[in-house]
Amino acid sequence: MGRTNFVEELRWRGMVHDMMPGTEELLQKELTTAYVGIDPTADSLHIGHLVSIMMLKHLQRCGHRPVALVGGATGMIGDPSGKSLERNLLDEATLRHNQESIKRQLAKFLDFDSDSPTAALLVNNYDWMREYSFLGFIRDIGKHITVNYMMAKDSVKKRLSAESSVGLSFTEFTYQLVQATDYLTLYQRLGCKLQMGGSDQWGNITTGTELIRRMLGQEAFALTCPLITKADGGKFGKTEQGNIWLDPRYTSPYRFYQFWLNTSDADAERYIKIFTMLDRSTIDALVAEHAQAPHLRVLQQRLAKEITIMVHSEADYSRAVEASQLLFGNATSQALREIDEATFLSVFEGVPTFEVARDVLDGGVSLSALLAEHTQVFPSKGELRRLVQGGGLSLNKEKVPDIERTVTVADLLGDKYLLVQKGKKSYSIVVVR
């Protein structure tokens, strides 16, 4: 595989924040092994991890070897960088489970299985950190890095500042030494000469390059990407429901797709460079097309498509588009019946919900009685009648011409739900139990 300029690829995408001198020259000169550390505190990655993963993906595509390091040992400690509180610590069984789940997700982005020298590796720092005794660690590692050096790191200074009421435990203070040991170990075992990460990791990464220099007399390198923010200053990837996860158990493909579809114009123009593999000319053309007709949201649609297919699948993307039509388009009753329950609940999350006993529908019940007596979807039959006469009521995406229409269990979606639509955008769900 020929090598292309990895740093130049990241640079035009807006993915370079800090870089040690000589990094670009190293990558141009030889096949380079580089790693990124991933926090294994959950059994799924979320979109906050995606920038680092995309860096590894570009690295492999440019003819180098990516290593994903799952921080089993560091996950037992907690990194003070960018945090105001100590994290909860995990046991080994949980960490191993999380590691396996993370590898399955990473395999969608990286080639782990080929015979190529650029095949990706997954390692866990617990596998070598558990070999250290406390005395061995402070003798072999601790003596090479001074307290003065460690205290000068921004992540440490912030936690020790007057504004921080929490302070910094010794456990967290040693975090940078543990991460530096990772870099040293990968340098010795795999010839790894580059560590990458978010800009908040610069201090930890450079401690690793310093340890390698002092212990081995060798040169190692560092490259960080900017922390991703939203144009309005809000935190990227956070919603009212929490993180946007890559695992469909935690964030449905529909909600995942909608997250990207709903980004602002300014964010979409940045995100499409960072979170897709589209080339420069394609992105430039999309930006120009979007500028001509912003209301069509060309950038958002292509961004949502590319990343949903990459993280989930083409089929999941298609289902997400179809599900979107249920809310915002002219979807049919048939389309409504074909979506699965999880997607249905994702699409109509937050919609007013009313419950009714199943025996009410067993013998059939008039729509007026169901919606205005057995439930309070409508406060009165008169209001319901006026909406039906104006052609404004649909049941399961079918117009209702008569308020005395009989509703039975045969009308249920998934043998459980009825979708009531008032006008174009007002929905209610009747749950039959």
Buried (B, 14 or more C-beta within 10 A) or exposed (E): EEBEEBBBBBEEBBBBBBBBEEBBEBBBEEEBBBBBBBBBBBBBBBBBBBBBBBBBBBBBBBBBBBBBBBBBBBBBBBBBBEBEEBBEEBEEEBBBEBBEBBBEBBEEBBBBEEEEEBBBBBBBBBEBBEEBEEEEBEEBBBEBBEEEEBEEBEBBEBBBEEEEEEEBBEBBBBBBBBBBBBBBBBBBEBEBBBBBBBBBBBBBBBBBBBBBEEBEEEEBBBBBBBBBEBEEEEEBBBEEEEBBBBBBEBBBBBBBBBBBBEBBBEBBBBBBBBBBEBEEEEBEEBBEBBEEEEEEBBBBBBBBBBBBBBBBBEEBBBBBBBBBBBBEEEBEBEBBEEBEEBBBBBBBEEBEBBEBEEEBBEEBBBBBBBBBBBBEBBEEBEEBBBBBEEEBBBBBBBEBEEBEBBBEBEBBBEEBBBBBBBEEEEBBBBEBE
